[in-house]
Amino acid sequence: MKITECLIIDLDARELVDIYHSTRCALSLAELEVLKSLVNHVGEVVSKDTLNAAGWPGRVVAPSSLTQCMSSLRKKLTGQTDIELKNIPRYGYSLCIIEHAEAVTSTDIDNVSTFVKPASGKFKAPNSHRINPVKAKVAGLQAVLTPKLYRLIGIAVVVTFVAGLHFSGGLKSIVNQLSLLTEPDVASITQKRFSLAKTPSLLNAVQLDNQRKEIISADDVVENWFNYDNIFKNSTDKQLFSFDNGRYESVALCNEFNEVCIDKQPLNLVRSVNATTTPLDIQWLADTKLRMEQVTYNNILLDEFEPADKDLVEDVFRADVYYYSESKNVVRADVRLSLIFDSANRGKLVAAACITDDMLREISIRYQFSGDFKLTKSQVDGKVVSTFLVDVKERSFTSPQQISKESATIYREIRKNVLQNERMVIRQLYQDDDSGVWMLPLWGETMVWAHREQVSL
């Protein structure tokens, strides 16, 4: 199978053959099939799904398998200056052939044929083709200096352009847009019907495109729950959203769903996936929630935008999220999210959370960040996914001198993923007039079903 004039694939021997250098390089089966697929579509973008299907037919593999395969192929193509394997972010890969040599014309051939070889054995050009040594030296100097001059001019233009963007604030905006492209998108929202407390229920299992896809079982989400008949006894349908980020599994449940969520206090739960699955007494949790909600520490004013236009509407979302473990020391995150739209896809956002548990009854962990956002929307499995890219302008964090082992889980996540980032990506997966489902930066990305209110300013 021919790639270039000097490089072919020996399909029988499963080797990459360099004819010019007389070298052979063995290919794995996956490398062979992936390379064949790229060669068959030279200059085109081949999707990751197509390459995965070619290299590992009938198998489900981790995204890193294709990445490692492409890295290995690049090493084996080292030295092939006319071949380039390009990574097209979020789409796939492309094999490009670079043409270096110029075509030889008939005039060139005639000129070569005019050279004669005398008896001395040395070639001599006819008088009509003699070269002036002074002109040749000047031409050679120009050939060397001209590319360098162009490069210097090009560098100066780029530096001036970047400096102008930096001082005007445009560079930060461009970086924000590029960072959004590198963020994984919501790849799927898999729906599974099941019964909870003898009531029809629907699970929406969310996965990002950098996760390995697995078959989602609704029973796995609620298998450790018990003693919940009194809590979920109403006959209204129930709907859940779940997300597993590899460290924590979060579940957001609307107990009363009739085309829209009419539950004023949806249940939001988080647990560690690396710890032993702990049975959860839902009735005990409800009593604990009631006790913990008697005191609200998170009296954060979210209407601090001071907009010039008083006819704007502020969207305020509020939710309580509970982390549980085998210790029974429940950690509560009192979450507030506020948005004001300046246009259809731009506006301002404030996100805040107050974290408490039994050890932090009198004190709490608090954090808040705010900034301008840009909104993009996409359709995933019939649902509108809204992605907010937030350019963080202000942030604050308050930590107590002592925290519990359970609270330390969210303390570490906030310090790592919130306080050190100048840009935050927040996703909304569902919204009606009274509620919304969000992926918020708590225990990593945490699924939260929040109650919604609108305030006219």
N, C-alpha and C positions, 0 to 999 in steps of 0.2 A: 504494500500500500504506500503510495508516494505522498510525501509531505512537501518536500522541496526537491530541487535538482540533486542535492547532495545528501538528503536525509529520507529514509524510507522506514516502514514498519514491516518486519518479517513476521507475518501472521502465524506461520507454522512454528517458527522457533520462539515466538513471542518476545522479539527483541527489537530494539531501536538501533538501526544500522546507519552509521555515518560513512558514506562512500568515500568522501574526500580524505578523511583521516583514517579510514579502514578500522573503525572501532565498532564494537557492539555493546549494547547495554540491555540487560534483562528487564522485563516489565512484569509486574504482578498482573493477575487477571483483571483486577479492578482498574489498574492504570491503563492496561491495553484497551479495555472497552470505553473508558472515559476519553482517552486520547482519540480513538476511532470516531467517537461521536463529535468531538471538537473538529477533527480534520474534515469530516463530512459536512461541516457547517463553517468553513473558514470565513472569518470576517463577520460572522453573525454571533449574537448573544445566545448561548445555550443555557436554559434555566437549570437551577440546582436540582429541581425535581427530575428533569430529563437525565441529567448526569447521574443522579442517585439510582434511577431506574436502570441505566446502562451498566453502571459499575457493580451494583448489588441487586440484581433482579429478584423480585419476590421477597426482599428482606427489608426490615425497618432498622436503619442504622442511625447513630448519632450524627448531628451536623458536622462534628469534628472529623468524621471519617472522610468526607469529601475535601475538607480543608487540608488534611494531612496528605491525601492523594495528590492534590494540586501542588502542594509544596514539594513532594517527591518528584513529580514530573518536571517542575522548574529546575530542580537540581540536575536531573538527567538531560535537560536541554541546555545546560550551561555550555557556553561556547558557540551555540547556534545564534549568531548575531542577527540573523534574518527572521527569527521566530520570537514572538512575544505572547505569553499567556497573560491575559488581562482579567482582573477581577472587577466585575460590574456590581457594586454594592447593592444588596437587596434583590438582585435579579439572577446572576449566574456568572458565567465565565465566557471568554472569547479568545480564539486562537487567531493571531494576526501574523501574516507573512509580510515582511518588510523588503521592498525591492531596493537593492543597493546599486547594482550594475546598470550602466546605460547601454542602450542597444548599439551595436556596431553597424555603421552605415556602409553602403557600397563605396562612397567616396573615401572612407578610411581604408578600405581594402585596396583601392586603386593607389592611394598614397603609399601604402606599405609595399605594393608591387613595384614601385618606381625605384626602390633601393636596389643597388647592384652590389655584387660581391666580387671584388677583383681578386687577382691571384694571391695578394698578400693575406687574404682571409679576413680582412677588416671591412666592415660595411661603411659605405660612404654615400651621403645623400647627394642628389643632383644639385646644380647651382640654384635652380629655381626653388629649392626647399632648404637652402642654407638659413641658419638661425643667427640673428645678431645677438652676441653675448650680452651687450649692454641692455638691449630691450628685454632679453630673457631674465636678467637679474632684476630689473625694475618690475616686470610682470610677476616674478616670484615674490618680491617684497610686498607688492599689492595684494597678492593672494593670501599672504600670511596676516597682514595688518587689517585688511577689510573685515574678516570674520571677527577678529578681536574687537575692532571698533564697534561693530554691530552689537556684539555681546555687551560691551560696556554701556552703550546707549540703551539697550534693552533693560539692563539691570537698573540703570538710573531711572528709567520710566517706571519700572515696577516698584522701586523703593519710594519714589515720589507718590505714586498712586496709593500704596499701602499706608504711607504716612498720612495722606489726606483722608483716607477712610478712618484711620485710627482717631484723628483729632476731631472728625465730624461725627463720630459715633457709628458710622456705617460698617466698620470692621466688626464690631461686636454683633451687629444685626446679622451679618453674613455668617459669622461663627455659629450663631444661634440656629440659623437655617440648616447649616451643615450638620450640627449636632443632632437635629431632629431626624435627619436622614440615617444616622448611625443607630438610632434607637430601634429596638425590635418592635415590630407591629403586632397587633393581636392577630394571630394566625387562624384561630377557630374558636367558635362558641358552640360546643357540642351539647345538644339537648337530650335529656333522658327522662322519661316519665317513670314514676314510681309512686308508692303509697306511703304517706307519713301520717301516723295516728288515724289510719283508715280513711284518709282523705287524699284525693288525687293531687299529686305534686309534680313539679317540673324542675329538674336540675339543669342549670346552664354552666357547664364546665369550661373555663377559659384557659387558653394556652397561647403563649407568645411564639413568634416564629423562630426563636433561638432555643426552643425546648424540644425534647424528643417526644413525639406523639405516642400516646398509649391509649388503650381502650379504657374509657371512663366508666366506672360503676357507681351508680347512685347509692347503692347500699354501703359502699366503702365510706361515703361522706358522713353518714349518720349511724354507722354500725355500733359506735361506742356510746350512743345516747340512750338513756333509759328514764323511766318515771316522768314521761312528758305528756301523758294523756290529758291531764287537767290544763296544761299550758296550750296544747294544740288541739283542743277538743272541738273547736268550731268547725262547721262543715264547709267553710270557704276554702277554695283551692289555695295551695301554698306554692311559692316559687322561690328557688334558691339560686345563688351564683356562688361558684367556688373557684379557688385558684391556689395552686401549689407552686411556690417559687423555688423549691428545692430545699428550703430551710424551714419554712412555715406554711401550713395549710390554713387558709381563711375561708369562712363560709358566711354569706350574708343571706338571711332568710326573712321573707315577708310572710307572716302568718296568715294574712288575709289578702288574697289577691283575686280581684274580679275585674279582669281586663286592665286595671290599674291597681297599684298597691294602696289599700286603705288602712293598712297597719300603721299606727302612729309611732310605734316603737319597734321597728324591725330588729331582729336578733343578729348580732355580728360576733362571730367567735373565731379565735385564733389558737392554734396549738403547734408545738414543734413536731416536725416529721421525723426528726432524728432521735426523739425520745420514745419510750414505750407508750403505746396508745393507752390513754387513761379513760376509763369509763366516766361518763359525765352525767350526773343527776341533774336533769333540766329543772326539776322543781326546786332543788337546792340552789341552783344557779339563779332562778327567778327571785328567790327570797334574798339571796346575796346581793343581786342587782338592786332590789328595792332598798336594802340597807345602805348600799354605797351611793345611791342616787339621792339620798336625803340631803347630802352636802354637795354642792356644785362649786368647784374651785375655779372653773374655767369661765370667769366673767370677763371675757375678752370682747371689747367693742370692735365690731367689724365694719361699722359705717364710718371709717376714718378717712375715706378717699377724698372728701371735700370737693366733689365735682362742681365745675362751674355751671353746668347745666342741671338744674334742679328737677328736671322731668325724667331723669334716669330711674331705672329699676334695679335694685340690688337683689341678687339671688343668694339666699343664705341656706346652707345645708348643715344639719346637725345630726350627730350620731354618737352612740356609745359603743365601743368595741372592747370585748373581754378576752383576755388571754388566760387560759387555764392549763394546769399541769397536775401531776400526781400529788403535789404538795397542798392543793386546795387553796393556795394563796392567789386569789383571782386578781389580775391586774386590769384596771379599767383605763381606757383612753377616751377622754371626753373630747370629741373632734368637732371643729367648726371650720366651715369653708364658705367664703364669700366671693362673689363675682359681680363686676359691673362691666357691661359691654359698651365700648365706645363706638363700635361698628359691628358688622355681622360676624367678623372673625378676629377682632382684637378687643382688648380691654385690660382690666386690672383685677388682680386676685390676691386674697389674703387667706392663708391656711394656718390653723393653730390647733394645738392639742395640749391637753393637761392629763398627766398620767399619775394615777394613785393606786395604792393597794393597802392592805391592813397595816403595813409598816409605815406608810406615808399618809396616815389619816390627817395629820395636822399640817403637813407640807406636801409638796408635789413636784414632779418634773414638768416643766413647761417649755414649749418651743413654738415659734411662729416665724413664718417667712412671707414676704409679699413682693409683688412686682408686676410688670406688664406681661401679658400673654398673647400668643397667637394661636388661633384655633384652626385645626384641620379635621375634616370628617371623612369617614370611609364606611362602606357596607361590609359587614362580616357575618356570614350565615344569616342574612335577613335582619340583622340588628345594626343600628347606627352607632358607630364607635367614634366618640369625640376625643381628640388628643390635644391637650393644652400644653404648649411649650412656654414655660414661665422663665422670664429673665429676672432672676432674683436680685432685688435692689436692697432690701433690708431683711435682717434675720435676728432673732434673739433666742437665747437658751438659758434656762435656769435649772440647775441641778442641786439636789439636797446633798448634805455631807455623807449621808448613808442611804443605801438603797438595798432592796432585797434581791435575792438571786433571780427571782422571776422578773422583777422590774429591770434588772440588768440586761435582759434580752432586748428590750426595746430601747434602752439607753444606748447600747452599742450601735444599734441600727440607725438611730437618729444622728449620732455623732459621725458615723461613717457615710451615710447616704444623703443626709440633709444639710448638715452644717458645712460640709466641705465642697458643695456643689454650687456653682453660680447659675446653673440652669437646671430646672426640674421639669420632668415630664409627668403629667397627671392625666389619667384616662377616665372617661365616663362611658359606661356601657349601656345605661338605660336611664330614661327620665320620663316622668309624667308630671302632672300639675302639683302633686304633693310629695314626690320622692325622687331619688336618683341613686343609681348604683355607681360607685367610684372605685378606682384602684388608687389608694392613697399611700404616701410614704410613711408607714408606721413600722410594722415588722417586715422590713423589705417593702414590697408592694402588697398591700392588704386590701382584700375585697370588703367594701363597706356599703351597706344600704342605709342611706341618710334621709331624714325627714326634710322637706323643702318648704321654705317660706319666701315670699317676695315682699320687699319693702320698697315703697315709692319714696324717692328722695326729693 
